[in-house]
Structure formats: structure tokens, C-alpha cells
Amino acid sequence: MSLKLKTSASLAAALTLSLGFAFAPAAQAAGAKAISVKDAWVRWLPNNLPAAGYATLVNASDKPVDLVDISSTDYGDAMLHQTVSNGSSQKMVMVDKLTVPAHGQVAISPGGYHVMLENAKHKVAPGDTVHLTLKFSDGETLDTPFAVKSPAQTQ
């Protein structure tokens, strides 16, 4: 190999390496999760009654992100509901999406939004952990562990 060819090959390798470093921060930023989940738990009820899941969703991004789907390998049905007050009565309504504001958070908590969990696929009891898959409008999917608690543990 001539000296000129070796120099060209070395230059090409150096350019490739430097371009790789130049794009590394962008690749790391793209891999960063916009949404995180904290304080995830399920209020268990006896006799195969529906359970309710709660958590706080935190959005670290510059744009609002919607929670658009919930599923679980532990339950046949997982749906987002909201408790709505109409004067002296309350009712649950199904919700298609829940917006987590940019640089903000939203609580899925008793008396408000909650995840209705029905048709347990196996015996679930206090002390267990169940998993819910949360899907967001930005394409992010989080497999999230939820601690199962008895009604007495949640008061």
C-alpha cells in the first residue's frame, strides 16, 4: 500500500470516528425516556372484584404526551377511568387518553383518574407485584410494576 493510500485510509477512519462522536449526544438524547412512573400501586379487592391501579406520570420532555393505551399480562382488561361528580352522586366514565403536560406530572389517584383492572389471569393478592404496559402518543411504552396493596394498606 502506498503512503498516499495509507494516509487517505487514516483520514477516512478519523473522519468516521469524529462524526460518530458528533452524533453520540443526539443518539443518547433520543434514547432518553420522556415519561417516568412513580408510586405505582394497585388497590386489591377480594372475591375477584375489579381492582384499581394508581400512579403518578412524570413528563420530562418539552411537549405534552398522552397516555393512550393500557394493557396487562396479569389482567384480562385494563382501562383508564375517571370518577366524575354530578352534585350528590359520582360515576365512573371511560377515558380515551390522559395528557401529561410538558415538564409536568399527572396523578392517577383515588377519587380521580384510575386504571380499572378486571378478570385477573391468576390469583393476585396483597404483597404481589403486577405489571401494566403503558403506551404513550410519542411511541414510548413502559412496562411498569405495580405493588398490590389491601384496602387497609391504602388508607
PEKA-V918608 format. One record per run of one state. SS is the DSSP state (A for helix, B for strand, O for the rest). FROM is the first residue (numbers start at 0). LEN is the number of residues. If there is no record, write none. Layout:
SS,FROM,LEN
SS,FROM,LEN
This chain:
O,0,2
A,2,29
O,31,3
B,34,9
O,43,7
B,50,9
O,59,5
B,64,8
O,72,2
B,74,12
O,86,2
B,88,6
O,94,3
B,97,3
O,100,3
B,103,5
O,108,4
B,112,8
O,120,8
B,128,8
O,136,4
B,140,9
O,149,1
A,150,4
O,154,1
